[in-house]
Structure formats: structure tokens, C-alpha cells
């Protein structure tokens, strides 16, 4: 190689190295979710383990192929903890959509929701009571913002005298008449839940009665502050009201109706 060719070759080689280094994309850290393993200790429950690792009980059950949340954990048992992103259950997917919708919805000044309203799917999958529909019918008024205030439940359309059933097993704690709700029944269930059945034509249970899911507890009416025959239904827990449509089996039938001026309000 001639004297001038050697420096030229070296320069070309250096240029290739520089270009290659510039063109190569930087290595990205792996984002693939990784699973961890937890060894069960004395006092551990599915709920406590899920909280510790920031996952849901549902995801924990699925990752370990456990039948339900009533299984007894053994000391020394190894539980697979799903990695980040694998705990996105249907409930949490709905919760994210709900929050996004709530943030995107225009709110007029002074239209802030009351503090006890909860607009996302609650994160208590380990303590979720299995509710059933108290009656069949179209939803004529949904949970949340209304023209004259905030609606604490859903209204289910019906005819006078139709049967209203308990949404879950429990104890009747209220069977009375209230100014807004008219004839109303309230039932306490496990895990701190309470359901409310308002505007009844007739209450068929008394305080202290134990009822099972689907048992007839009242007849549909329009007592109290109601402008049509319907059931006003609420689900409460620990001082909060929740959207029943997130807690009841799907699908729900929603009727397009003109909103009335009635305001359920609180009791």
C-alpha cells in the first residue's frame, strides 16, 4: 500500500465506525412484565398479598389458577405474583375508562360531585358481594350528574305492583317511609354493603328479616319524590355510593327518556 493510501484507508475505517455508532439505536430496557414469587407467611391472606405487591386479588387468583378467594393459604406455599401490566382485570379496565370519561366530560362551575360519590370501579375485588338485578327493566335514569343535582343510583322502569327482589342475601335494616324515597327498603349485606330500594308501592319485609337474593321484598310504585313508576336502586359501602351498573351482571338495558326534574338526593 502506498504512503498516501494508508492514511486514507484509516480515515475511511474510522468514518465507518463513527457512522455505525451513530446509526445504531440505543438499547432499550426490557418492558416485558416479569413475575415474582411470594412465599406465604403466617397471617398472609390473598387480600394482604395482593395489597403488598400492588395487584388485584383477581389477578392473583388467575396467575395461580386458584378457584376463588376463599382458598386457605398454607405457610410456605409459593404464590406467583403477576408482573406489572398483567393485573389489568376487566374491573380495572372499566375503572380507567370511567376516570378518562369523567376527566373529559365538561362540568359547569359548581358542578363538582359530592364527596361520597364514587365514579370508578372500587378496588375491593376480595370483598365483592355478588349482586343480582332487583328487577328486569330498562334503565331510565343513570348514576351521577343530573339537571338538578346528583343521582345516587339508577332508576329501573316498570309497572305498578311489579315484584322487586333483594339484590343479595342480607338483613333488612330499614322498611319505612321517607320524604324523598317514599316507601323504602334498605338491606345490609356482607362486606359492609347496603342496597336501597325506593319509591315502592308496598314494602313486604320488616326490619330484622333475613332475605335471600331474588326474594320479593317490595312492590314497584311511585311514592315519595317520583314522577313515574320505577325502582330507584342504590349500592352503598362505608359512606360512599357506587354506580350499580359496575356491580350488577351485564348487560343492562338503557332507555332513552326525557330527564325529569325529580332529584333523589339523600335521605
Phi, psi and omega per residue, in radians:
X1 nan 2.366 -3.086
X2 -1.223 2.923 -3.089
X3 -1.091 -0.671 -3.127
X4 -1.426 -0.332 -3.104
X5 -1.272 -0.584 -3.104
X6 -1.087 -0.870 3.102
X7 -1.053 -0.623 -3.138
X8 -1.152 -0.741 3.131
X9 -1.127 -0.699 3.135
X10 -1.116 -0.694 -3.140
X11 -1.152 -0.719 3.121
X12 -1.116 -0.721 3.134
X13 -1.105 -0.747 3.111
X14 -1.098 -0.683 3.126
X15 -1.110 -0.694 3.110
X16 -1.113 -0.696 3.126
X17 -1.115 -0.755 -3.128
X18 -1.137 -0.792 -3.129
X19 -1.098 -0.727 -3.141
X20 -1.102 -0.716 -3.136
X21 -1.159 -0.635 -3.130
X22 -1.266 -0.638 -3.049
X23 -1.363 -0.463 -3.077
X24 -1.235 2.197 3.132
X25 -1.195 2.535 3.125
X26 -1.109 2.520 3.128
X27 -1.159 2.333 -3.140
X28 -1.777 2.427 3.096
X29 -1.122 2.528 -3.132
X30 -1.124 2.331 3.111
X31 -1.885 0.176 3.141
X32 -1.167 2.190 -3.141
X33 -1.021 2.402 3.106
X34 -1.980 2.544 3.136
X35 -1.651 2.535 3.059
X36 -1.989 2.917 3.134
X37 -2.154 2.298 3.090
X38 -1.972 2.287 3.071
X39 -1.655 2.120 -3.034
X40 -1.099 2.313 3.087
X41 -1.950 2.926 3.136
X42 -1.043 2.300 3.134
X43 1.619 -0.173 3.132
X44 -1.200 2.484 2.981
X45 -2.262 2.891 3.087
X46 -1.010 -0.685 -3.133
X47 -1.127 -0.798 -3.098
X48 -1.195 -0.649 3.108
X49 -1.165 -0.739 3.124
X50 -1.062 -0.776 3.128
X51 -1.110 -0.694 -3.102
X52 -1.040 -0.679 -3.066
X53 -1.780 0.039 3.080
X54 1.231 0.603 3.074
X55 -2.126 3.009 3.111
X56 -1.605 2.744 3.075
X57 -1.079 -0.667 3.123
X58 -1.020 -0.771 3.128
X59 -1.150 -0.658 3.119
X60 -1.126 -0.738 3.106
X61 -1.077 -0.783 -3.104
X62 -1.147 -0.731 -3.096
X63 -1.144 -0.494 -3.092
X64 -1.893 0.128 3.112
X65 0.929 0.767 3.100
X66 -1.603 2.504 -3.027
X67 -1.181 -0.773 -3.099
X68 -2.799 3.095 -3.060
X69 -1.436 0.127 3.136
X70 -1.706 0.081 3.133
X71 -1.183 2.596 3.119
X72 -1.653 2.180 3.124
X73 -1.409 2.484 3.104
X74 -1.785 2.424 3.067
X75 -1.021 2.255 -3.104
X76 1.661 -0.232 3.108
X77 -1.114 2.474 -3.127
X78 -1.790 2.193 3.132
X79 -1.946 2.302 3.042
X80 -1.366 2.185 3.098
X81 -1.710 2.003 -3.110
X82 -1.067 2.514 -3.130
X83 -1.246 3.003 -3.128
X84 -1.001 2.301 3.103
X85 1.703 -0.363 -3.108
X86 -1.512 -0.100 -3.105
X87 -1.678 0.268 -3.106
X88 -1.371 1.503 3.131
X89 -1.363 3.000 3.105
X90 -1.009 -0.735 -3.124
X91 -1.015 -0.795 -3.101
X92 -1.248 -0.553 3.066
X93 -1.095 -0.767 3.085
X94 -1.098 -0.671 -3.130
X95 -1.081 -0.745 -3.136
X96 -1.139 -0.748 3.113
X97 -1.065 -0.720 -3.123
X98 -1.102 -0.805 -3.134
X99 -1.095 -0.738 3.140
X100 -1.079 -0.759 3.136
X101 -1.124 -0.715 -3.124
X102 -1.124 -0.663 -3.134
X103 -1.241 -0.570 -3.074
X104 -1.461 -0.330 -3.077
X105 -1.269 2.294 3.107
X106 -1.183 2.365 3.103
X107 -2.179 2.294 3.108
X108 -1.337 2.829 3.126
X109 -1.017 2.358 3.133
X110 1.413 0.164 -3.094
X111 -1.728 0.345 3.141
X112 -1.111 2.426 -3.118
X113 -1.193 2.569 3.045
X114 -0.992 2.670 -3.038
X115 -1.093 -0.445 -3.071
X116 -1.559 0.049 3.100
X117 -1.487 2.335 3.134
X118 -2.114 2.028 -2.977
X119 -1.775 0.068 3.103
X120 -2.088 2.874 3.080
X121 -1.133 2.161 -3.114
X122 -1.175 2.532 -3.103
X123 -1.611 1.192 3.029
X124 -2.393 0.924 -3.112
X125 -1.038 -0.435 -3.136
X126 -1.368 -0.166 -3.101
X127 -2.329 0.696 -3.051
X128 -1.677 2.025 3.083
X129 -1.270 2.437 3.121
X130 -1.463 1.830 -3.125
X131 -1.611 2.654 3.007
X132 -2.123 2.819 3.140
X133 -1.158 2.316 3.128
X134 -1.240 -0.384 3.026
X135 -2.885 2.776 3.055
X136 -1.477 2.626 3.121
X137 2.658 2.912 -3.140
X138 -1.386 2.576 3.064
X139 -1.437 2.024 -3.109
X140 -1.738 -0.214 3.070
X141 -2.689 2.231 -3.043
X142 -1.652 3.082 -3.129
X143 -1.346 2.428 3.012
X144 2.031 -2.532 -2.998
X145 -1.138 2.358 3.030
X146 -2.319 2.990 -3.041
X147 -1.051 -0.672 -3.078
X148 -1.937 0.328 3.125
X149 2.669 -2.554 -3.060
X150 -2.161 2.295 -3.097
X151 -1.634 2.167 -2.979
X152 -1.526 0.013 -3.129
X153 -2.774 -2.607 3.056
X154 -2.200 2.677 3.060
X155 -1.892 2.252 -3.135
X156 -1.948 2.124 -3.059
X157 -1.156 2.593 3.094
X158 -3.031 -3.088 3.119
X159 -1.891 2.653 -3.133
X160 -0.969 2.329 3.080
X161 1.557 -0.122 3.116
X162 -1.108 2.636 -3.087
X163 -1.251 2.413 3.009
X164 -2.008 2.200 -3.102
X165 -1.875 2.745 3.068
X166 -1.171 2.388 -3.099
X167 -1.371 -0.253 3.132
X168 -2.910 2.834 3.083
X169 -1.110 2.572 3.114
X170 3.026 -2.991 -3.108
X171 -1.976 2.315 3.096
X172 -1.245 2.149 3.142
X173 -1.929 -0.305 3.091
X174 -2.485 2.321 2.969
X175 -2.588 1.609 -2.961
X176 -2.713 -2.910 3.096
X177 -2.109 2.292 3.117
X178 -2.238 2.642 -3.042
X179 -0.953 -0.820 -3.093
X180 -1.454 -0.787 -3.025
X181 -1.466 -0.217 -3.051
X182 1.141 -2.477 3.063
X183 -1.246 2.160 -3.006
X184 -2.377 2.517 3.032
X185 -2.120 2.385 3.065
X186 -2.227 2.339 -3.072
X187 -2.170 2.309 3.059
X188 -1.632 2.382 -3.120
X189 -2.120 3.098 3.112
X190 -1.144 2.817 3.121
X191 1.127 0.366 3.033
X192 1.447 0.173 3.136
X193 -1.446 2.590 2.996
X194 -2.330 2.379 3.046
X195 -1.967 2.585 -3.073
X196 -2.167 2.347 -3.130
X197 -2.233 1.908 -2.961
X198 -2.105 2.882 3.140
X199 1.240 0.419 -3.069
X200 -1.154 2.605 3.018
X201 -1.354 -0.582 -3.141
X202 -2.717 2.350 3.028
X203 -1.594 2.311 -3.048
X204 -1.910 0.103 3.124
X205 -2.257 2.855 3.135
X206 -2.119 2.797 3.111
X207 -1.008 2.328 -3.130
X208 1.709 -0.255 3.119
X209 -1.188 2.414 2.998
X210 -1.640 2.258 -3.122
X211 -2.147 2.743 3.076
X212 -1.898 2.853 -3.134
X213 -1.037 2.273 3.119
X214 1.558 -0.175 3.134
X215 -1.173 2.386 -3.128
X216 -1.184 2.191 -3.107
X217 -2.079 -0.303 -3.085
X218 -2.836 2.955 3.044
X219 -1.981 2.439 -3.070
X220 -1.157 2.465 -3.139
X221 -2.646 -2.723 3.100
X222 -2.535 0.656 3.139
X223 -1.350 2.847 -3.107
X224 1.294 -2.642 -3.120
X225 -1.514 1.438 3.138
X226 -2.467 2.473 -3.120
X227 -1.902 -0.004 3.119
X228 -2.667 2.893 3.093
X229 -1.339 2.066 3.117
X230 -2.906 2.884 2.999
X231 -1.775 2.186 2.980
X232 -1.637 2.111 -3.020
X233 -2.160 2.286 3.126
X234 -2.213 2.684 2.951
X235 -2.188 2.178 -3.114
X236 -2.135 2.715 3.022
X237 -2.779 2.181 3.052
X238 0.869 0.854 3.054
X239 1.420 0.094 3.122
X240 -2.077 2.705 3.026
X241 -1.938 2.432 -3.071
X242 -2.076 2.689 3.094
X243 -1.207 1.980 -3.112
X244 -1.034 -0.474 -3.109
X245 -1.145 -0.361 3.076
X246 -1.466 -0.225 -3.029
X247 -1.932 -0.213 -3.097
X248 -1.758 2.716 3.106
X249 -1.083 2.505 3.063
X250 -1.529 2.790 0.013
X251 -1.629 2.877 3.024
X252 -1.877 2.578 3.073
X253 -1.752 2.141 -3.110
X254 -1.926 2.207 3.126
X255 -1.701 2.446 3.071
X256 -1.523 1.890 -3.110
X257 -2.300 2.810 3.066
X258 -1.314 2.238 -3.110
X259 -1.190 2.375 3.127
X260 -1.568 3.059 3.128
X261 -1.533 -0.020 -3.101
X262 -1.165 2.487 3.138
X263 -2.214 1.953 -3.064
X264 -1.059 -0.805 -3.123
X265 1.050 -2.951 3.095
X266 -1.730 3.006 -3.094
X267 -1.303 nan nan
